[in-house]
């Protein structure tokens, strides 16, 4: 299948590479051109603008860092929506807030196009292995059209509901991930202050019923202080902010979300934004310990 792909960062580059390995023909665009070099060297066509991507293919994937970045490539001066052939399908895998996803679906519809909000659950490891989970809002028929592509990049497709609900599920998912990590960090800090080793705490807490299963996968990063990014902390902070925006729009109070968001803001303020989100633990390290 011929596929347009915009956004070749940590996640997108791996997703695009899997599509290539499966024999799909790609035209790609990334704002930082050198990030496209690897897939271009393996046969993808490099476009010079989002508009150029749209002029070639009728199925287009985007995975970008913020709603603002998505809106710019879709609706900006050289945006792709106006250039897509009629009745094309835009699959937006970016993590955005539900109201923004609904707005993009409306723009697409006005321009005679179709839209799926299809954020992914998983970090760089699952992205590389083709084991992401797609959380999708939109029409079932549109999902069916790209199911072959989704199966190459992921292990599961969850049709959550209508437009915006895939993004809403991603908000809820990432909120829980971030809160579980800060709860674990605080438990480690309490335990170590009482003289218990981090190793003993990890062994006991992570094998108990209270720990989120994914924390076991993050244990080596905590113990070795290897915070190289699998999912950057600044993106976690962004996602928490978007969840907060959604809570405001729904007129609901989520006090623990707000507190968690500020902890990640503190970590970002201390310079840990480009590290893995496990680096939030560095906020809790005692004075004198290398952060």
C-alpha positions as CSV (number, residue, x, y, z in Angstrom):
1,X,0.0,0.0,0.0
2,X,1.1,3.6,-0.7
3,X,1.3,5.5,2.6
4,X,2.1,9.1,3.6
5,X,3.9,9.5,6.9
6,X,4.5,12.8,8.8
7,X,6.5,12.8,12.0
8,X,9.7,10.7,12.4
9,X,10.7,11.2,16.0
10,X,11.3,8.5,18.5
11,X,8.0,6.8,17.8
12,X,7.2,7.7,14.2
13,X,10.6,6.6,12.9
14,X,10.1,3.1,14.3
15,X,6.5,2.9,13.0
16,X,7.5,4.0,9.5
17,X,10.4,1.5,9.5
18,X,8.0,-1.4,10.2
19,X,5.8,-0.3,7.4
20,X,8.8,-0.3,5.1
21,X,9.9,-3.8,6.3
22,X,6.4,-5.0,5.4
23,X,6.8,-3.8,1.8
24,X,4.7,-0.6,1.9
25,X,5.7,2.4,-0.2
26,X,6.2,5.5,1.9
27,X,6.5,9.2,1.2
28,X,7.7,11.0,4.4
29,X,8.0,14.4,5.9
30,X,9.6,15.6,9.1
31,X,10.2,19.2,10.1
32,X,13.8,18.3,11.1
33,X,14.9,16.8,7.8
34,X,17.8,14.7,9.0
35,X,15.4,12.6,11.1
36,X,14.0,11.3,7.8
37,X,17.4,10.2,6.5
38,X,17.2,6.6,7.8
39,X,13.8,5.7,6.2
40,X,14.8,7.6,3.0
41,X,18.0,5.7,2.7
42,X,15.9,2.5,2.9
43,X,13.7,3.6,0.0
44,X,11.1,6.1,1.2
45,X,10.5,9.3,-0.8
46,X,11.3,12.5,1.0
47,X,8.7,15.3,0.7
48,X,9.7,18.9,1.2
49,X,6.4,19.8,2.8
50,X,3.2,18.3,4.3
51,X,1.4,19.4,1.2
52,X,3.7,17.4,-1.0
53,X,3.0,14.3,1.0
54,X,-0.7,14.7,0.4
55,X,-0.4,15.3,-3.3
56,X,0.9,11.7,-3.7
57,X,-1.0,9.4,-1.4
58,X,-4.6,8.9,-0.2
59,X,-3.7,7.4,3.2
60,X,-1.7,9.6,5.5
61,X,-0.4,9.0,9.1
62,X,0.8,11.7,11.5
63,X,2.5,11.3,14.8
64,X,3.6,14.6,16.2
65,X,4.5,16.0,19.7
66,X,1.7,18.6,20.3
67,X,-1.7,19.6,19.1
68,X,-0.1,22.8,17.8
69,X,2.3,20.8,15.6
70,X,-0.5,18.7,14.3
71,X,-2.6,21.8,13.4
72,X,0.3,23.4,11.7
73,X,1.1,20.5,9.3
74,X,-2.6,19.9,8.6
75,X,-3.9,23.4,8.2
76,X,-0.9,25.7,8.0
77,X,0.4,27.5,4.9
78,X,1.7,24.3,3.3
79,X,-0.6,22.0,5.2
80,X,-1.7,18.6,3.8
81,X,-5.5,18.7,4.3
82,X,-6.2,21.1,1.4
83,X,-4.0,19.0,-0.9
84,X,-5.3,15.5,-0.2
85,X,-7.5,14.0,-3.0
86,X,-11.1,13.8,-2.0
87,X,-12.2,11.1,0.4
88,X,-8.7,10.4,1.6
89,X,-8.0,9.1,5.1
90,X,-5.9,10.9,7.7
91,X,-4.9,8.7,10.7
92,X,-3.6,10.9,13.5
93,X,-1.5,8.8,15.9
94,X,-0.4,11.9,17.9
95,X,-1.5,12.2,21.6
96,X,-3.9,15.2,21.6
97,X,-6.8,16.2,23.8
98,X,-10.3,14.9,22.7
99,X,-11.7,18.3,21.9
100,X,-8.8,18.9,19.5
101,X,-9.3,15.5,17.9
102,X,-13.0,16.4,17.3
103,X,-12.0,19.8,15.8
104,X,-9.6,18.1,13.4
105,X,-12.3,15.5,12.4
106,X,-14.6,18.4,11.6
107,X,-11.9,20.2,9.5
108,X,-11.3,17.0,7.6
109,X,-15.0,16.5,7.0
110,X,-15.4,20.1,5.7
111,X,-12.6,19.4,3.2
112,X,-14.1,16.2,2.0
113,X,-11.7,13.9,3.9
114,X,-12.0,11.2,6.6
115,X,-10.2,11.2,10.0
116,X,-9.3,8.7,12.7
117,X,-7.8,9.7,16.0
118,X,-5.5,6.8,16.7
119,X,-3.0,7.5,19.5
120,X,-0.7,4.6,20.4
121,X,-0.1,3.0,23.8
122,X,3.6,2.0,24.1
123,X,7.1,3.4,24.1
124,X,10.0,3.0,21.8
125,X,10.5,-0.7,22.5
126,X,7.0,-1.8,21.5
127,X,7.2,0.7,18.6
128,X,10.3,-1.0,17.3
129,X,8.9,-4.5,17.7
130,X,5.5,-3.6,16.1
131,X,3.7,-4.2,19.4
132,X,1.9,-0.9,19.9
133,X,-1.8,-0.7,20.9
134,X,-3.9,1.7,18.8
135,X,-6.7,3.5,20.7
136,X,-9.1,4.7,17.9
137,X,-11.9,7.1,17.6
138,X,-13.8,7.2,14.4
139,X,-15.8,5.0,11.9
140,X,-15.3,1.3,11.8
141,X,-15.1,1.3,8.0
142,X,-12.2,3.6,8.1
143,X,-10.4,1.4,10.6
144,X,-10.9,-1.6,8.3
145,X,-9.3,0.3,5.4
146,X,-6.0,0.6,7.3
147,X,-6.2,-2.5,9.5
148,X,-3.4,-4.1,7.5
149,X,-1.1,-1.2,8.3
150,X,-2.1,-1.0,12.0
151,X,-1.3,-4.8,12.3
152,X,2.2,-4.1,11.0
153,X,2.8,-1.4,13.6
154,X,0.8,-2.8,16.5
155,X,-0.4,-5.9,18.3
156,X,-3.9,-4.7,19.1
157,X,-6.5,-2.2,17.7
158,X,-9.1,-0.9,20.2
159,X,-12.0,0.9,18.6
160,X,-13.0,3.0,21.5
161,X,-15.9,4.9,19.9
162,X,-16.6,8.0,17.9
163,X,-14.1,10.8,17.1
164,X,-12.3,12.1,20.2
165,X,-12.8,8.9,22.2
166,X,-9.6,7.3,21.1
167,X,-7.8,10.4,22.3
168,X,-9.8,10.4,25.5
169,X,-8.8,6.9,26.3
170,X,-5.1,7.9,25.7
171,X,-5.6,10.8,28.2
172,X,-6.9,8.4,30.8
173,X,-4.2,5.8,30.1
174,X,-1.3,8.3,30.3
175,X,-2.7,9.9,33.4
176,X,-2.6,6.6,35.2
177,X,0.9,5.8,33.9
178,X,2.3,9.1,35.2
179,X,0.6,8.8,38.6
180,X,1.8,5.3,39.1
181,X,5.4,6.4,38.5
182,X,5.2,9.3,41.0
183,X,3.6,7.0,43.5
184,X,6.4,4.5,43.0
185,X,9.0,7.3,43.3
186,X,7.5,8.5,46.6
187,X,7.4,5.0,47.9
188,X,11.0,4.5,47.1
189,X,11.9,7.8,48.8
190,X,10.0,6.9,51.9
191,X,11.6,3.4,52.1
192,X,15.1,4.6,51.5
193,X,14.7,7.3,54.1
194,X,13.9,4.4,56.6
195,X,17.1,2.6,55.6
196,X,15.6,0.1,53.2
197,X,17.6,-0.5,50.0
198,X,16.2,0.4,46.6
199,X,16.8,-3.1,45.5
200,X,14.7,-4.6,48.4
201,X,12.0,-2.0,47.8
202,X,11.8,-2.8,44.1
203,X,11.8,-6.6,44.7
204,X,9.0,-6.4,47.3
205,X,6.8,-3.6,46.0
206,X,6.9,-4.6,42.3
207,X,6.0,-8.2,43.1
208,X,3.0,-7.0,45.2
209,X,-0.6,-6.3,44.3
210,X,-0.3,-2.5,44.5
211,X,2.3,-2.0,41.7
212,X,1.3,-1.2,38.1
213,X,2.8,-4.1,35.9
214,X,4.7,-1.7,33.7
215,X,6.8,-0.5,36.6
216,X,8.8,-3.7,36.5
217,X,10.0,-2.7,33.0
218,X,11.2,0.6,34.3
219,X,13.0,-0.8,37.4
220,X,16.4,-1.1,35.6
221,X,16.3,2.6,34.7
222,X,15.6,3.6,38.2
223,X,18.3,1.4,39.8
224,X,21.0,2.2,37.2
225,X,20.0,5.9,36.9
226,X,19.8,5.4,33.2
227,X,17.2,7.9,32.2
228,X,17.9,7.8,28.4
229,X,14.5,8.5,26.8
230,X,12.0,5.8,25.9
231,X,9.2,8.3,26.5
232,X,10.5,11.8,27.3
233,X,9.4,13.4,30.5
234,X,8.4,16.6,28.7
235,X,5.8,14.6,26.7
236,X,4.4,13.1,29.9
237,X,4.0,16.7,31.3
238,X,2.3,17.7,28.1
239,X,-0.1,14.8,28.3
240,X,-1.0,15.6,31.8
241,X,-1.6,19.2,30.8
242,X,-3.9,18.0,28.0
243,X,-5.8,15.8,30.5
244,X,-6.1,18.8,32.8
245,X,-7.6,20.8,29.8
246,X,-10.1,18.0,29.2
247,X,-11.1,18.0,32.9
248,X,-11.6,21.7,32.7
249,X,-13.7,21.4,29.6
250,X,-15.8,18.7,31.3
251,X,-16.2,20.7,34.5
252,X,-14.8,17.9,36.6
253,X,-12.3,18.1,39.5
254,X,-9.2,15.8,39.3
255,X,-7.0,17.0,42.2
256,X,-4.5,14.2,42.1
257,X,-4.0,14.8,38.3
258,X,-3.2,18.4,39.0
259,X,-0.7,17.5,41.7
260,X,1.0,15.0,39.5
261,X,1.2,17.5,36.7
262,X,3.1,19.9,38.9
263,X,5.6,17.2,40.0
264,X,6.4,16.6,36.3
265,X,6.6,20.4,35.8
266,X,9.1,20.5,38.7
267,X,11.2,17.8,37.1
268,X,11.1,19.6,33.7
269,X,12.0,22.9,35.4
270,X,15.1,21.1,36.9
271,X,16.3,20.2,33.4
272,X,15.0,16.6,33.1
273,X,12.5,17.2,30.3
274,X,14.4,15.4,27.6
275,X,15.1,12.3,29.8
276,X,12.8,9.4,30.2
277,X,9.7,10.1,32.3
278,X,11.2,7.8,35.0
279,X,13.5,10.7,35.7
280,X,10.7,12.2,37.8
281,X,12.4,10.1,40.5
282,X,15.3,12.5,40.4
283,X,13.0,15.1,42.0
284,X,12.9,12.9,45.1
285,X,16.6,12.0,45.4
286,X,18.1,13.3,48.7
287,X,20.5,16.2,48.7
288,X,24.0,15.1,47.9
289,X,23.0,12.2,45.7
290,X,23.7,12.5,42.1
291,X,20.6,13.7,40.2
